């Protein structure tokens, strides 16, 4: 398969030259970098450090003066060049190195045209831009790891990186909905599905280099190793989510008006499955699990669960 070609466009007003090596190395994992352009006012004192980086990494500088106060000509130049490159048909993807949310619409437009879009920026990068990219890399977190360990986490980092409890819930839900029998999944596929949900997910953000070692953090998982594969298995998942839904449908079909309170339904499930716990399926509350089932409707005010008409089993006539 022919290697993908990428255009690297760097916003010098928002990205420090100290990250250039990481940016080049990261993007090289995805394909060949055919365009390397840096945008900004290189006469500014804080941008002068880019001079050596331009020479050592063969980056083409695009000088942009801010002719009017409050207007950013760098953004306009990057967007115009990106569209020119897009229409040239010479690349398969773009890397937008910036922490500026003003490029969110550009990332969306490039993806609409079938381009792979990789974003690279710091933890301060607003979420709208991060999620508009197919992948997003926190270059400052990678830099911290290279320099000998992460600094103490701060509010900015906590907002940028998905917390481990939330990630465990997400992993459980992914395996329950898409895994083998709702209980197991190859960790390669699991990693890909997590990234689709959160483009900035990267185990290096948490201080790990191996995904299997990272998954050891989660008590709800156990790993099965074979010669060629590693499978993540949900513990205590003897009842799949599909089987649980079938039990709920059966219970509600026996109830008057096919309705039951959430508390009573929970007790009936526990009677069937003594170890039942919504947390094993990736939910903090039973009502949240019910809301995601296509067969039932939950009334929040009355806390009642009602079977939808298409799932009601009609009594056969004798």
N, C-alpha and C positions, 0 to 999 in steps of 0.2 A: 504494500500500500504506500502511495506517495505521501511523503511527510507534508503536514500542513504548513502554510506560509502565513506569517503574522506581521502586522504593522504595529510597531511600538511607538506610541505617542505619549510624551511625558510633559506634564504641567509643572514647569520649574517653579512657579509661584507657590505650589503646594507640596512639592516633593523635594527633599534634600538630596544632594549629590551623594551622601554617604550610603544611600540605599541602592545605588546603580548596580553594584555587583549582584546583589540579591535579586533585583528585578530581571537582569539578563539571565541569570542562572535559572530562575523559576520559569520564565517564559520559554527558555530553550527546552524544557521538559515537554512542552506541548508541540513544538515544531521549529521551523527555521524562521529567524527574524530577518525579513527582507527590507523593512523600513525601520529606521531608528531616527526619530525626530524629537527635538526638545523645544518647547515653546515658552517664551517668557522674556522679560526685560533683563538681559544679561549684564546691563550696565549697573543694575542695583547691587549694592554691597553684599546682600545676602545671597545673591545668585552667582557671584564671581567664582565660588568654589566649583562650579560646574565646568570651568575651563579645562582642567586636567582630565575630568571624566569624559568630556567630549572627544578628546584626542585618543585616550586609551581604549575607548569602546566604539570608535568610529560612528559617533552620533552627529547627525546633521542639525545644527542650531537654527532655529527660526526666530530671529530677533523681533520682539513686539514691544513697541513703546505705548505707554498709556497716555494717549493724546488728551483725554478728558478725564478729570477727576471723577472717581466712582464708577468708571466704565472699564471692563476687563477685556482688552483686545486679545489676550492670550486665549480665552475661551472661544472667541469667534474664529481665530486662526486655526485652532485644533479641529473645530467642528467642520470648517470649510475643507480642510485638508482630508479629514476622515471621509467625507462624502466623495471627494475627488478620487481617493484611493478605492473606495467601495465601487464606484462606477467604472474604474479601470479594470476590474475583474482579476486583479493580479494577486490577491490574497484570499485566504480562507477565514481569517480572523483578525481581531484587533486586541491589543492590550492598552488599556487606558490607565496610565499611572497618575493618579490624582486622588486627593481627599475632598474634592469639591463636588457637592451634590448637583451643581449646574450641568454636569455631564450625564445626568440620569436619562434625559430624553434622547441623547445621542446613543447611549448604550442600548436603549430600547429599540431605536430605529435601526441600528446595525443588526440586532438580533432578528428583527422583522424581515431583514433581507437574507437571513440564513447564515449570518456570520457568527462564529464563536467569539464571545466577548469575555475577556478576562480583566478584572479590575485589580489594581494594586494600590493600596494606600495605608494610612495610619489608622489607629483605633478610633480617632475622632471622626472618621468618615461617616456621614449620615447613612442611616439604613436604606433610604430609597435608592441611593446609588449602588450600595452593596448588592441588594437583591435584584437590581436590574441587570446585573452581570451573570453570566453562566457560572463563573467561579470568581471568588474574591479572596485576595491574599493580604493578610495584615503584615506588611513588611517590617513594621517596628517590632512586632512580637518575634518575628524570625531573627531580627537583629539582636534582640535581647538574649535569645537562646544561644546565638553564636558567640556572644560576648561573655558567656559563662553563667547562664541562668537568668530566670525572669525576676524582675523586681517585684516588690509587693504589689498585689493587685489594687487598683483604684476604681473609683466609680465609672470612669470612662471605659476601662477594660471590661468591667462587669457588664456594662451595657452592650459592648461589642461582641462578646463571646457568650454563646449559649451555655447557661449554667449546667453542671452535671446532672442534677435531679431532673431538670426539664429535658435534657438529652436522653436520659434513661427512659423517661416516659415516651419520648418520640421513638426510640429504638424498639421498645416493646410493642408500640402500636404498628410500626412498620412490619415487624415479624408476624404479628397476629393477622394483619390484613393481607400480606403478600408472601409469607414464608410457606415452606412445605408443611402441610397440615396445620398451618397457623402457629407453628411452634419452633421452626428452625429455618435458618437462612445462611447461605454462604457469605462470609464476611466481606468479600469483594462486592457482591451485589448490595449488601447492607450499607457499605460506605458510599456507594453511588447514589442510593436512595436518600441517604441523609443529606448529601451534597445538593440534591435537587430541591430539598426542602430549605436548606440553609447554605447558599453558595459560598459563605465565608467559613464553613466548617473545615477544620484542618487540625489533625491531632497534634501538630507541632505547637498550636496555640495553647495546648494544655501541658506541654513539656514532654511529649512522646514522639518517637520515631517509628514505632511499629503499632499498627492498628490492633493486632491481637493483644498486645500488652496493655494498650489503652482500655480495651473492653474488660479487662480484669477489674476495673473500677466498679463495675456494676454487679451487685449481689443477685440481681434477677436473672443473670446470664451465666451459662457455663459453655466452655468451648470444647469442641471435639476436633482433634487433629487426626488427619489421615496423611497418606504420603503426598498427595497433591492439593488437598483442600483443608480449610479451617471453617468449621460451621459453628455459628452462634445459636445456642438452644435456650429457650425460655424455661427456667426452672418451674416446677409445679404447674406446668401447662398441660395437664392430662386432659383438660376439656378445652377444645378450641373455641374461638369466638363464634364460629359458625354453628358449632354444636350447642353452645350456650344460647344462641338466638333461637335455635330450633326448640330448645326446652322452654324458653319464654313464650314462644308462639303456642306451644302445647298447653302451657299453664293458662294463658289468657283465653284460649278457645274454650276452656272449661268454666270460665267465670261469667257471671251475669253481665250482659252488655260488653263482654270481652274487655273489662276494665278492672284494674286492681291498683291499690296504692303502691308507691315505690317501696315502702317499708315491708308490706305484706309480700310483695313479689320477691324482695331480697330474702326474706325468711324461707320462702318456698324453694328458692334456688339453693340456699344453704342446706335445706333438708335433702335435696337431691345430690348436692356436692358439698360435703362438710367443709372442705378447704377453700370454698369460693371466696374470692377477694377481688374487687374491681381493680385494685392496684396491680395485680398480676397481669392485667391486660393493658396496662399503661394509662390507667385513669385514676385521678385522685378522688372522684366521687362516682357512685353508682348511677346517679342521674345523668352524668356526663356520658357514661358508657351507653346508656339507653338512648340518648339523643343522637348518637351516631349509628344506631341500628335502623335500617330502612323499613323494618316491619312494624314499628311502634311509634306512637306519638305521645310525648310527655307534656302534661299540662302543669306548668310551673306553679300556678296559684294553688291548685288543689293537690298537687303532688301525686296525680293519678297517671297511670300508664294505660293507654288504650291501643288495642290491636287495630292496624289499618284494615279497611274493608277487603282489600285484595288478598289478605292473609287469613281471613276468617274461614274456618272450615265448616261448610254447610252439612247439616245432618242428613244422612241418606234415608230415603223413604223406603219402608218395608212393605 
